[in-house]
Amino acid sequence: MAQARSKPHARLVKPGRIHAVLATLGSEIARDIIPAGAALPPEHDLELRFGVGRGVVREAVRTLAAKGLVSVRPRHGTHVRPRCDWSLLDREVLGWLVGDDEPDHDLLGWIQEVRAIIEPAAAAMAAERATADDRRRINKALAAMQSAPDHDSAFAADKAFHLAILDATHNPVLQGFRGAIDTILSAVFSIAIGRTGWFEDNVANHAAAAHAIAAGNAGEASTAMKQVVGYTGLKLTERKAAARPRSAPRRATSGKLKRTSHVS
């Protein structure tokens, strides 16, 4: 008797469809369209909305759960978890939070705080542990930054520079931040594009970090990377202030100035 063939279930679920459902739901959760505590629509409704099968929906929801965005409980449904439970350094989660529109400047500020902790320490480790090949990669990225003919080339080289330093730590936990740093830099660059001086004025700080790493000077490497991250943080603060809505003009009322609250 011929053996019954098992259905290749995994092959029926197309990765592109899963990604489309995942990206849409993830973005809606990140933007509070589906707020914390709210339930996701039933599976059947999601199948109809996206025109996909149950397997696609379930795989997308499983991925959201793995990233900490939702909790799945039998007979209770799928609910959005508080942001503090999310895997905020996950590349996709960060991408959904940053979005394609005007970014959340508070979020970028918090991200910069994390960079200020991680990257100077990584530069110090790189100064102590970098191999000749690591130093070549760092210096190659620096040279590409210095000679870049356009914004896209400059920012690609800048990313390569930071990621090469993470790799040069030879610490697999720090190297696990590569995806997060990549996404963070993309978010920062999306704001920086077209703003004169943002990139050019920080190249010297990058060069100082590269030279300190090449010389094996951990203290100077850390200090230089603090300057790199600090400069970017300053520019983001300026950008946030520029984007903040202005308070309404004060009006005189009964001979006195009426107090107005300031948006912060």
C-alpha positions in Angstrom: 0.0 0.0 0.0 1.4 3.4 -1.0 2.1 5.6 1.9 0.0 8.8 2.2 2.0 11.9 1.6 2.0 14.5 4.2 0.8 17.9 3.1 3.7 20.4 2.7 1.9 22.9 5.0 4.9 25.1 5.4 5.2 25.6 1.6 1.6 26.8 1.4 2.4 29.8 3.6 4.1 32.3 1.4 6.7 34.5 3.3 5.6 37.6 1.3 2.0 37.3 2.6 3.1 36.7 6.1 5.4 39.8 6.0 2.6 42.0 4.6 0.2 41.0 7.4 3.0 41.3 10.0 4.2 44.7 8.8 0.7 46.2 8.7 -0.4 44.9 12.2 3.0 45.8 13.7 2.8 49.3 12.3 -0.8 49.7 13.6 0.2 48.6 17.0 3.3 50.8 17.1 1.2 53.8 16.1 -1.5 53.1 18.7 -4.1 52.4 16.0 -4.5 49.2 18.0 -3.6 50.4 21.5 -2.2 48.5 24.4 -4.8 46.3 26.0 -7.0 46.1 22.9 -7.8 42.8 21.2 -6.7 42.0 17.7 -9.7 41.3 15.4 -10.7 37.6 15.2 -8.7 35.4 12.9 -11.5 35.2 10.4 -11.8 39.0 10.1 -8.0 39.3 9.5 -8.2 36.6 6.8 -10.9 38.6 5.0 -9.1 41.9 5.5 -5.8 40.7 4.0 -7.2 38.0 1.7 -5.0 35.3 3.2 -5.5 31.9 4.8 -5.5 31.1 8.5 -2.0 29.8 8.4 -0.7 33.2 7.3 -2.6 35.1 10.0 -1.4 32.7 12.7 2.2 32.9 11.7 2.1 36.7 11.7 0.5 36.7 15.1 3.1 34.2 16.4 5.8 36.6 15.2 4.2 39.5 16.9 4.0 37.5 20.1 7.6 36.5 19.8 8.5 40.2 19.6 6.5 41.0 22.7 3.8 43.1 21.0 0.9 40.8 21.7 -0.1 38.0 24.2 -2.1 35.0 22.9 -4.3 33.3 25.4 -6.7 30.5 24.6 -10.4 31.5 24.9 -9.2 35.1 25.8 -8.0 36.2 22.3 -4.9 38.1 21.3 -4.3 41.4 23.1 -1.7 44.1 22.6 0.9 44.3 25.4 2.3 47.5 26.9 5.2 49.0 25.1 7.5 48.2 28.0 7.1 44.5 27.1 8.1 44.9 23.5 11.5 43.9 22.1 12.4 47.5 21.4 15.8 46.7 20.0 14.3 44.4 17.4 15.0 45.7 13.9 11.3 45.3 12.7 9.8 46.7 15.9 12.1 49.8 15.7 11.2 50.2 12.1 7.5 50.2 12.9 8.0 52.7 15.8 10.0 55.1 13.7 7.7 54.8 10.7 7.9 56.7 7.4 6.4 60.0 8.6 7.6 62.6 11.0 9.4 60.5 13.6 8.7 60.3 17.3 11.4 62.6 18.6 11.0 61.4 22.2 11.7 57.8 20.9 14.8 59.0 19.0 16.0 60.7 22.2 15.7 57.5 24.2 17.4 55.6 21.4 20.3 58.1 21.5 20.6 57.5 25.3 21.1 53.8 24.5 23.6 54.6 21.8 25.5 56.8 24.3 25.8 53.7 26.6 26.6 51.1 24.0 28.8 52.7 21.3 31.5 54.4 23.4 32.0 51.1 25.3 32.1 49.2 22.0 34.7 51.6 20.6 36.9 51.1 23.7 36.6 47.3 23.3 37.4 47.6 19.6 40.6 49.5 20.5 41.7 46.6 22.7 40.5 43.7 20.5 40.4 44.8 16.9 42.3 42.6 14.5 44.2 44.0 11.5 41.2 43.1 9.3 38.8 44.9 11.7 40.9 48.1 11.6 41.0 47.9 7.8 37.2 47.7 7.6 36.8 50.7 10.0 39.3 52.8 8.1 37.8 51.8 4.8 34.4 53.0 6.0 35.9 56.2 7.3 37.6 56.9 3.9 34.3 56.2 2.1 32.6 58.7 4.4 35.2 61.4 3.7 35.0 60.9 -0.1 31.3 60.2 -0.5 29.9 62.0 -3.5 26.3 62.1 -2.2 24.1 61.6 0.8 23.2 58.0 0.2 26.9 57.0 -0.2 27.9 59.0 2.9 25.2 57.4 5.1 25.9 53.9 3.8 29.6 54.4 4.7 28.6 55.9 8.1 26.5 52.8 8.9 29.4 50.5 7.8 31.7 52.4 10.2 29.5 51.9 13.2 28.8 48.3 12.4 32.5 47.5 11.8 33.2 48.9 15.3 30.6 46.6 16.8 32.1 43.7 15.0 35.5 44.6 16.2 34.5 44.1 19.8 34.3 40.3 19.2 31.6 40.2 21.8 28.6 38.3 20.3 26.1 40.0 22.6 27.2 43.5 21.4 27.3 42.2 17.9 23.6 41.3 18.4 22.9 45.0 18.4 23.8 45.3 14.7 20.3 45.2 13.5 19.1 47.7 16.0 22.0 50.1 15.3 21.4 49.8 11.6 17.7 50.7 12.0 18.5 53.5 14.5 21.0 55.1 12.0 18.5 54.8 9.2 16.0 56.7 11.3 18.5 59.4 12.2 19.7 59.7 8.6 16.1 60.1 7.4 15.9 63.3 9.4 19.4 64.5 8.6 19.1 64.3 4.8 19.3 67.7 3.2 20.4 69.5 6.4 23.7 71.1 5.7 26.5 70.3 8.1 24.8 67.5 10.0 27.0 64.8 8.4 30.1 66.8 7.4 30.6 68.4 10.8 30.7 65.0 12.5 33.2 63.3 10.3 36.1 64.6 12.3 34.8 62.9 15.4 34.5 59.6 13.5 38.1 60.0 12.3 39.2 60.5 15.9 37.5 57.3 17.0 39.0 55.4 14.1 42.5 56.7 14.8 42.2 55.9 18.5 41.1 52.3 17.7 44.0 51.9 15.3 46.4 53.1 18.0 44.8 50.7 20.6 43.9 53.6 22.9 40.6 52.5 24.6 40.1 55.8 26.5 40.5 58.1 23.5 38.3 55.8 21.4 35.5 55.9 24.0 35.8 59.7 24.3 35.7 60.2 20.5 32.6 58.0 20.1 30.9 60.0 22.9 31.5 63.0 20.7 30.1 61.2 17.7 26.9 60.2 19.4 26.7 63.5 21.4 26.8 65.6 18.2 24.0 63.6 16.7 22.0 63.9 19.9 22.4 67.7 19.8 21.1 67.9 16.3 18.1 65.7 17.1 17.3 68.0 20.1 17.5 71.0 17.8 15.3 69.2 15.2 12.7 68.3 18.0 12.6 72.0 19.1 12.1 73.1 15.5 9.2 70.6 15.0 7.5 71.5 18.3 4.3 73.5 17.8 4.5 77.1 18.9 2.3 78.3 21.7 -0.6 80.5 20.7 0.0 84.2 21.0 -1.1 85.7 24.4 -4.2 87.7 24.4 -5.1 90.6 26.7 -8.1 89.9 28.8 -9.6 92.6 31.1 -6.3 94.5 31.0 -4.3 91.4 32.0 -2.3 88.9 30.0 -4.0 85.5 29.9 -1.7 82.6 30.7 -1.2 80.0 28.1 0.2 76.5 28.5 3.3 75.5 26.7 3.5 72.3 24.6 6.5 70.3 25.6 
